[in-house]
Amino acid sequence: MAVFYTLLVLFLAVFVAGFILLVMGAINFDFSNSEIPPGVNQPVKLRIVHIILISTAVVGKILENIGICSQVSFVRYMQSRKTLGLDAKLFITDLRFAKVPVRIYQPKVPSASQRRGVMFFHGGGWVFGSLETHEKLCRSIARESESVVVSVGYRLAPEHKYPAAYEDCLNATIHFMKNVEHYGVDPARIIICGDSAGGNLAAAVSQTLAGRSDLPKLRAQILIYPGLQALDFNLPSYQQNQAVPLLFRERAAFYVLQYLNGDASNMQEVLEGSHLPIDITLNYRKWVSPDNIPDKFKVRGYKPHVLLDCTTEVYETAKRICEPSLCPLLAEDAIVQQLPESFILTCEYDVLRDDGLLYKKRLEDNGVRVTWYHLEDGFHGIINSFNSDWLSFSSGKRGLDNIV
């Protein structure tokens, strides 16, 4: 029996050691392929956050390989396991709007008039993120702006492909707009807000509602480092920040494909721009082009990209990328002209920076008032790290203050 226990202990020791070495090897690989530019805010903290995210993904992959659970499920679990208690300043309620889970944050302090209402769509590449991951952010917006905030728990990819997330956000918003009196919200002061993939969904929903005469007109849209197109992954910001945490260029393309059809097998074609015929790409060059990016954003190194044609097979899998409800930058001028006043936040060290800059130009060209706030030292995901205990980022707090 003693020999058995000795062998068991040795086996467990070897297994644990191998597990740790495997994790550390994967972390080191991802670590060595990442880059934190000198201008990034609090680089050591960013490196630590990146290592935590890599570790979670690697452990999830190992668990998937040995048949315990999928990597996606594990990462989602780890992201959402922190739960906050009651809030002294907010009433917080979980409900369903048009069958979509929502979490409503209502200030406890009495108001002499109807409040502002904020529909919030979380980020996470349409694959991750939840009501829990953005709980602190939504609480802060509700408290600081004394607004009613409705966070939407839309369906995630790849289980639920496009347009599931968009439809959930749209349906939940329409339900809220038709029932604002129950929440003490002024129908003339409804705002749509989202970060990253949530910014994409906010832009898409805003466009859809722009032409609706049967609903209140949106007061504003707030787009926090939104991803707004999937035509060109070789814009200056994608080249300059391709390996900057927390969103690599390849991951940005991967998430779009997961949302589009749950299959990232054509990721290389998307990255090199050979997923759409040249004539279609050229048709959208008036809106999606490095020529529309101010020169000051190209000084960190940018090389013009040669257009490549695509095969019929690849185009068949990617052609829905041209739909504005997936890529809001491709909406017609007649729609863009009807959009409400807009706030766009971008970060210098973010692959999605130029998506925001291009949309800013489109809105301004069509007479829409835009407030633009650029975090010169910011990176993708920084706003959601504004209050992460010792891993907080001062730039994230500054960005959130401007949003509020």
N, C-alpha and C positions, 0 to 999 in steps of 0.2 A: 504493500500500500504506500509506503514511504517513497519507493521508486516512482510509483505512478504520480504522486503529487509533485515530486521533483521534476519529472518530465513535463507535467502540466504547466508548472511555473516557468520552466525553460521555454516551452512553446509559446506561452503568453508573452514572455519577455521578448522573444524573437519577433512575434507578431506585432507587438506594440512598437518595437524599435524599427521594424520594417515600415510600419504605417507612418511613423514620424518621419523617417527618411524619405518616403514617397511624397508626403506632404511638403516637406522642406525643399525637396528637389523641384517640385512643381512651382512652389512659391519663388524659388530662386530663378527659375526660368522666366516666369512672368515679371519678376522684379527686374531682371537684367534687360528685358525687352521694353521696359517702361522708361519714361523720361519726365523729369520735373524741371521745367525751365527756371532760370534764376528769378524771374519776376513773379513766380507763383506765391500766393499768400501762405505763410507758415508751412514751408515745405516738409519739415519733419513730421508734423501732424498729418499732413496729406499722405506721406509715405506709410505711416502707421495705419491709417484708415484703409489704404490700399491693400496692405498686407492682411488685414482682418478680412476684407472682402475676398481676396484670393484664397485664403485659408478655408473660408466657408465653402467656396465653390469647389475647391479640391476635395475636401472631405465629402461633400455631396456627390462628387463624381465617383469616389471610391465606394461609397455606400450604394450607388447605382450599379456599379460593376459587380458587387457581391450580392446584388438582388434584394437589398433591404428597402430602399425607396429610390425614387428618381432624384436626380440632382436638383431639378427645378423645385420639387416639393420640399426638399431639405432647405434650400436657400430661402424659400418663402417662409418656412417655419421659423428659421433663425431670425429673419427680418421682423417677424410679427410677434415674437414671443414676449416682448416687453409691453406690459399693460399699465396705463396710468390710472390713478385713483380718481376720486371726485375732484371737481374743480370749484374752488370757493367763489369764483366769479361767473361761472357758466352753468346753465342747464344743458346736459348732454343726453341726447335721445337717439336710439337706433330704430329706424323705421324702414319701410320699403316704399319707393316711389315708382309706380308702374312696374312692380315686381323687382326693381333694382334696389339692392341694399344701400342705404344712406345713413350717415351719422350727422345729426343736426346739433350745432353749437349756438345757444342763445344766451346773450348776456343777461345776468340776473339784475343788474342795475336798471331801475325804471327809466323809460324814455318818454319824453314829452311828445314825440312824434313817431311816425312809422320809421323803422330802421332800414338800413341798406341790406340787401341780400346778396350773398356771394355763393355761387355754385363753384365747388372746387373739384378738379380732376387730378388725381395723383400721378406722378411719374413712375418710371420703372421699366421703360422699354416695352410697354404693353404686355410684358411677361411677368414682371415682378411689381411690388408695391401693393398697398392695401389701405384700408381705413386706419389700421394701426401704424403703418410706417410713417404716415403724415399727420398723426394725431397731435404732436407737439406744435407743428406748423399751423394747423387749422385752429387749435386753441389760441395760439398767439394772435393770429389774424382777427379772430372773433373778439378777443379781449381788447387788443390795442385799437382796433377800429370801431369797436362797439357795433359790430355787424352780426347778422345771423348768417352763419356759414353752414353750407350743406356739402359734406364730403361724399363723393359717389364711389361706391365699391363695384365698379364695372367688371365684367367678365374678362378674364385674361387669356392671352395666347400662350402656347400653341393649341390648347384645348378648344378655345373659342377664337376662331380666326376673324379677320376683317370681314364685315364691318361691325362685329359684335360689340366691341368697346365703344365705338362711335354711336351705335344705336342706343346702348344703355345710357350714355351720357346725355344724348339728345332727349330720350324719353323721360329721364329723370328731371331734366331741366324744364321740359314742357309741363310736366306734372306740377312742379314747384310754381311755375309762372301762373298756372291756372288756380293755384290754391294759396297764394301768398298771404291772403288775409288771415289765415290760420296761424301765421307765424309773426304777425305784426310787421310785415315787410311792405315797403312802398313799391308798388309795381313799376314805378318810373325809375327805380334805383337798383335794378338787378344787374349784377356783374358776373361775368364768367371768367374763371381763373384756373390756371394749371401750370405745372412745371414739367419740362422735358416732354415725354410722350403725352402727359396731361396737357401741356401747352399746345401740342398738336391737336388733341381732342377739343380743347377750348376754341381754337381757331376754326376748326371744322364745324363745330356746333354754332358758333357765332355766324358763320357764313350761311348755314342752313336757315337760321332764324331771321336773317337780315331781310328776307323777302316776305315774311309772314305778317299779314295784316290782322290776323285773328288773335295775336298775342301782344303783350306789352313790348315796346322797343327796348332792346338792351341799352343800359346806361354806359357800359364799358366792357372791354376785355383786357385781361392781364395775362401776358404770355411770358413765362419765366424760362429762359433758355430753351425755347421750343424747337422741336424737330419738325420742319415744315415741307421737306421735299426729299425725294429719293431718286432724283435724276442724276445728280452730280456729286459723287463722293470724292471729288478732286478739287473742290473749291479751296481757296487759300487756307481757311481754318482747318479743313480736313487734312491738308498736307502738313501744316505747321504743328498741329496738336494731335497727330495720329497716334502717339504713344503716351499721351498725358492722361493720368488718372483723373477722374474716375470713369471716363468713357473713351475707350479706344475707337479709332476709325472702323476697325473690323467689327467691333461689337455693335456699333451704330447700324451698320448694314445688316448684321445678323438679326438684330431685334426687328428691323423693318420686315425682313423676310419671314420671321416667325409670326408676326402679326398678319402679314399678307396671306400666306398660305401654309404656315407651319412647317416649312421646308426651306432650309438654308443651303441647299445643294448648289444653287446658282450664285453664291455669295461672291465668288471671284469675278464673275461677269458684271455683277452690280458694282463692285469696287472699281473695276477698270472702265465702267461706262458702256459695256457692250450688251446691256440687257434690253435696250430699246433701239429701234432703227434710227439711223442718223437723221432722217428727215423729221422724225418726231422730236428728237432732241433739239435740233435746230429751230423748230417751231416754237419751243419754249425758251430759247436763248434770250428772248426779250425780257424775260423775268428771272431766269435762273442762269446767271452768267457771272464769271469773275470780273467782267467789265463793269458790273453794277456795284462792285465792292470798292469803297474808297481806297486810294493808293496807300494810305498810311497803315492799312491792315495787311499789306503784302510785303512789308519790308523785312519780316523775319524769315523770308525765304519762300518763294512760290515759283513753280515752274508750270507754264501753260500745258494743259493736257491735250493730247491728240485724240480726236473723236474716233471711236471704233464702231463698226456696224455689228449687228447681232444676228443670230440664227432665228429662224421661225419658231423653233422649239422653245428657246429661251424667252422670246417675246410672248409666247402664249402663256407662260407662267408668270410674267411680270407686267403684262399690259395694264392691269388695274392700278398700277402705281400712278398712272396719269389721272386718276379720279381725284378731284379736289377734296373729297371727304377723307382721303388718305394723305394727300399732299396738298394742303391748303394754298401753297404758293402758286398753284396752277389754276386757281379760280379766275373766271373772266372778270374784266374791269367792272362790268355792270353789277356784279355781286360785291366786289371790293368797295365800290363807291358807297354802298349802303351800310358799311360796317360802322360800329360805334367808336367813340373815342378809345384809344388804345394805349396801353403801357407795355413796353417790351424791355425785358432785362436780358442782357447778354454778358458773357464772361470772355475775357481775352484768351484764356487758355482752355478753350472748349471747342471740340470739333463742330458743334452746332452753332457757333458764333455767327457764321455767315448766313445761316438760315434766317436768323433774327434780323440781320442787317438787310438782307434782300426783302424781307417782308415789310420792314420799316419803310424802305424806299417805295414799295408798291402802294402801301397805305398813303404815304405822303403824296405820291404822284396822282392819287385818286381823291385828294382833298380830305383825307381822314386825319384828324388831329392825333399826333403821336407824342407820347412822353417816353423817351429812351433813357435807360440808365445802364451804363456799362461799367462792370467791375474790372478795372485794369489788372488787378492781381487775382482775379477769381478763376475758378475751374468748374467743370460741370458737376452739379449736385451740391454746390456749396450752401445754397439756401436751406436745404433740409438739415444741414449740420450746424445751424445757428445756435442751438442749445443742447449740444451733445456732451454735457458735462465737461470733462477735461479735454475732449476733442472738439470743442467749439472753435469756430473760425470768426474772427472779427469782421471779415469781409461779408460773411453770410449774414451777420446781424445788421450790417450797414445796408445790404441789399434788401433785407426784410423790412427795415425801417422805411425805405423808399417805397416799397410795395404798399405798406400800410398807409 
